[in-house]
Amino acid sequence: MDTPFAYRTAARSPATFLAFAAVWAALIAAWVWLDAAIWILAVIAAFTLPALYDLVMGPEAGLTLEADEMTWFSGRRTATLPYSEMAHMRLDTRLDFSVRATAVLQTGRKIRLPFEATPPHRAFEEALQARGLKVERHHFQLFQ
């Protein structure tokens, strides 16, 4: 297959901004109208710091399937894996319905793809199979 499959995403998105704004609006409303303790609000606000980092820095992630290799990146991390080294790709559906991708090598070693660089699982599975790669699906396992 000559046509590459490419997936790219950015952390700076309207959904991230709306969620961040909604939480901060609720915190400010609780402080103004409910006279909530500032230390409780500060603890809750601390959980929004990763979203703030994503909004400010805007890290990108993505994955490309070429004719003979798979390449992915997430922030500053990047990796390339030739198909000849792969035994199969394992897609695990977690209890929260997210899908984690793991490349299982011929040697038995496992390489987990960064979650943020993993494409939507149906399109990803089809693209892998179109390139002749074996894909194993596993659903709702607590331990691997």
C-alpha positions as CSV (number, residue, x, y, z in Angstrom):
1,M,0.0,0.0,0.0
2,D,1.6,3.3,-1.1
3,T,-0.8,5.8,0.4
4,P,0.4,6.7,3.9
5,F,-2.0,6.8,6.9
6,A,-1.5,9.9,8.9
7,Y,-3.0,11.0,12.2
8,R,-2.2,14.3,14.0
9,T,-3.7,16.0,17.0
10,A,-3.0,19.0,19.2
11,A,-3.6,19.4,22.9
12,R,-4.7,23.0,22.3
13,S,-8.3,22.5,21.3
14,P,-11.6,24.1,21.8
15,A,-12.7,21.3,24.0
16,T,-9.7,21.7,26.3
17,F,-10.3,25.5,26.5
18,L,-14.1,25.0,27.2
19,A,-13.4,22.5,30.0
20,F,-10.7,24.6,31.6
21,A,-13.0,27.7,31.4
22,A,-16.0,25.9,32.8
23,V,-14.0,24.6,35.8
24,W,-12.6,28.0,36.6
25,A,-16.0,29.6,36.2
26,A,-17.4,27.1,38.7
27,L,-14.5,27.8,41.1
28,I,-14.9,31.5,40.9
29,A,-18.7,31.2,41.4
30,A,-18.2,29.0,44.4
31,W,-15.8,31.5,45.9
32,V,-18.0,34.5,45.2
33,W,-21.5,33.2,45.9
34,L,-20.9,30.3,48.2
35,D,-18.0,31.7,50.2
36,A,-16.0,28.5,49.6
37,A,-12.8,28.1,51.5
38,I,-9.9,29.3,49.3
39,W,-7.7,26.3,50.2
40,I,-10.3,23.9,48.9
41,L,-10.7,25.8,45.7
42,A,-6.9,25.9,45.3
43,V,-6.7,22.1,45.6
44,I,-9.4,21.7,43.0
45,A,-7.7,24.3,40.8
46,A,-4.4,22.4,41.0
47,F,-6.0,19.6,39.0
48,T,-6.5,22.0,36.1
49,L,-2.7,22.7,35.7
50,P,-2.1,20.0,33.1
51,A,-4.9,21.5,31.0
52,L,-3.4,25.0,31.4
53,Y,0.0,23.6,30.3
54,D,-1.6,22.1,27.2
55,L,-3.3,25.3,26.4
56,V,-0.2,27.4,26.8
57,M,2.4,25.0,25.2
58,G,0.1,23.4,22.6
59,P,2.0,20.1,22.3
60,E,1.2,18.0,19.2
61,A,1.1,14.2,18.7
62,G,0.6,12.0,15.8
63,L,1.3,8.7,13.9
64,T,2.1,7.8,10.3
65,L,2.0,4.5,8.7
66,E,4.2,4.4,5.6
67,A,4.8,1.5,3.2
68,D,7.4,-0.2,5.4
69,E,7.4,1.5,8.8
70,M,5.4,3.2,11.5
71,T,6.5,6.5,13.0
72,W,4.9,8.4,15.9
73,F,5.6,11.5,17.9
74,S,4.3,13.1,21.1
75,G,5.8,16.4,22.2
76,R,9.6,16.0,22.0
77,R,9.5,12.2,21.9
78,T,9.6,10.4,18.5
79,A,10.1,6.8,17.3
80,T,10.2,4.7,14.2
81,L,9.4,1.0,14.0
82,P,9.9,-1.0,10.8
83,Y,7.0,-3.5,10.2
84,S,9.6,-6.3,9.8
85,E,10.4,-6.0,13.5
86,M,6.7,-6.3,14.6
87,A,5.0,-9.6,15.4
88,H,1.6,-7.9,15.8
89,M,-0.2,-4.8,17.1
90,R,-2.2,-5.3,20.2
91,L,-5.2,-3.0,20.8
92,D,-6.6,-3.1,24.4
93,T,-10.0,-1.6,25.2
94,R,-9.9,-0.3,28.7
95,L,-12.7,0.0,31.2
96,D,-13.1,3.7,30.3
97,F,-13.6,2.6,26.7
98,S,-10.2,4.2,25.6
99,V,-8.0,2.0,23.4
100,R,-4.3,1.5,24.1
101,A,-2.0,0.4,21.3
102,T,1.0,-1.8,21.9
103,A,3.4,-3.0,19.3
104,V,4.6,-6.5,20.1
105,L,8.0,-7.2,18.5
106,Q,9.4,-10.4,17.1
107,T,11.6,-10.7,20.2
108,G,8.6,-10.5,22.5
109,R,9.4,-7.0,23.7
110,K,6.4,-4.6,23.9
111,I,6.4,-1.0,22.9
112,R,3.4,1.0,24.1
113,L,2.4,3.8,21.8
114,P,1.7,7.1,23.5
115,F,-2.1,7.4,24.1
116,E,-2.2,10.9,22.7
117,A,-0.5,9.7,19.4
118,T,-2.9,6.8,18.9
119,P,-5.4,7.3,16.1
120,P,-9.1,6.3,16.5
121,H,-9.0,2.6,16.8
122,R,-11.2,1.5,14.0
123,A,-9.4,3.5,11.3
124,F,-6.1,2.5,12.9
125,E,-6.9,-1.2,12.8
126,E,-8.1,-1.0,9.2
127,A,-4.9,0.8,8.1
128,L,-2.7,-1.8,9.9
129,Q,-4.6,-4.7,8.3
130,A,-4.3,-3.0,4.9
131,R,-0.6,-3.1,5.3
132,G,-0.6,-6.8,6.1
133,L,0.0,-6.5,9.9
134,K,-1.7,-8.8,12.4
135,V,-3.9,-7.0,14.9
136,E,-5.1,-8.5,18.2
137,R,-8.0,-7.0,20.0
138,H,-8.4,-7.4,23.8
139,H,-11.4,-6.0,25.7
140,F,-11.7,-4.9,29.3
141,Q,-8.7,-6.5,31.0
142,L,-7.7,-5.1,34.4
143,F,-4.1,-6.4,34.1
144,Q,-1.9,-7.1,31.2
